């Protein structure tokens, strides 16, 4: 009798040790959503790099300030100081002075984030008229929104 009971206990204990927890569908969905978000953000970053390259011939930080339009446009993304002031106020509620706006326009990462807001959140690619047309930004915005 003792050996039968021991066998039953051993079987029960062994069965418990080999059980795998059921996969959590919420974790799988969250991982898929996170991957989707990363893919969309990567696509937006690539479009901003294209705009910067079109506007100033390159993207990323620059060792020296970049000016265009006889000094009217600043940085890789060729922002007008007034545009930076207006859209920082609109996006963050922050009131910049002209010097702060110029510094932001020359900071590629900050300027790229502002451009992403303007292009993708507000759908205003017309701030870069030549490059918007050349890169067909409205169609690229629609593609991203459809993802």
N, C-alpha and C positions, 0 to 999 in steps of 0.2 A: 504494500500500500504506500509505503514511504517513497519508493522509487517512482511510482506513477504520479504522485503529488509533486515530486521534484521535477519530473519531466514536464508536467503542466506548467509549473512555475518557470522553468528554464525557457520553455517555448514562449510564454507570455512576456518574459523579460527580453528575450531576444527579439521578439516582434516589435516591442516598443523602441528598442535601440536602433532599429533599422528604418523606422518611419521618418520620412522627410516632411517638413512642414509644407502645407499647400502653398503654391505661389500666390503672392498678394497681387491681385489685378490692379490695385490702386498704385502700387510702386511701379509696375510696368507702364501704366498710363502716364505717371509723373515723369518717368525717365524719357518716354517718347515725346512728351510735351516739351521737356527741357532740351532735348536734341533738336526739336523743331524750332524752338526759339533761338538756339545757337546758330542754326542754319540761316534763319532769316536775318539775324543780326550780322552774320558774316557777309551775307549778300548786300545788306545796306552799307557796310563798311567798304566793300568793293566798289560800290557805286560812288561813294564819297571819294575814294581814291581816284576813280575815273574823272570825276568833276575837278578835283584838285589838279590832276595832270593836264586836263584840258585847259584849265584857267591859268596855271602858272608853270606848266612843264614838269611838275613833279608832285610827290606827296610825301607826307611825313615831316618831321622837324627839319628846320633849315638853320644853318650856322649864322645866317644874317637875315635881317628883315627883308621881306619881299614886297615890292611896290609895283602897282600897275596903274594905268590910266593917269599918268603924270602925278602919281602919289595919291590919287583918289581912292584906290583900292589896295587893301592890305592882306598879306599872308597868302598861303597856298590857295585858299579858297576865294581870294580877292573880294573880301568884305569891305563895304563902305562903313566907316565908323558909325554913322547914324543908323545903319541897318543893325549893327551889333547892339547898339544902345536900345533900339526899339524892341528887338526880339528877345533880348535878355530880360527886359522888363516884362514882356508878354509871357515868356516861359517860366521865369523864376521869381518875378516880382522884384528884381534887383535893379536899382538905378545906377548905371555906370556913368562915369564922366568920359570925356573923349580919350584921355590917356589910358584909362582902364580898358576901354573898348578896343583901342589900337593894340594893346598888349594881348588881349584875348584873340584878336584876329591873327596875330603872329604866332600864337600858341596852337600848333596843329591839332592836338587832341581836343582842346576846348572848342576850337573853331569847327572841327569835324562834328562834334556833338551838337553844336548849334545848327550846323547845316543839316544834320540828320533830322532834327526837330522841324526845321523849316520845310524840308523836302518831303519827309515821310509822315510826320504828324499833321502838319498843316497843308500838305500837298501844294506847296508853292515853289516849284522848280523854276519859275519864271525869274527868280532873282539872278539866275545865271542864264541869260537869254540865248547866247550863242551855243554854249555847251549843252544846255538843256535840249536844244534842237538837235545838235550834233550827236548826242548820246541817247536821244529819244527818251528823256527822263519820264514823261508822262506814262509811256508804255511800261517802263521798268517799275514805276510805282504801282501800276495796276497788277503787274505780275506778282510783285511781293504781297500785295493785299490779297491776292487769290490763293496764296500758299497756306 
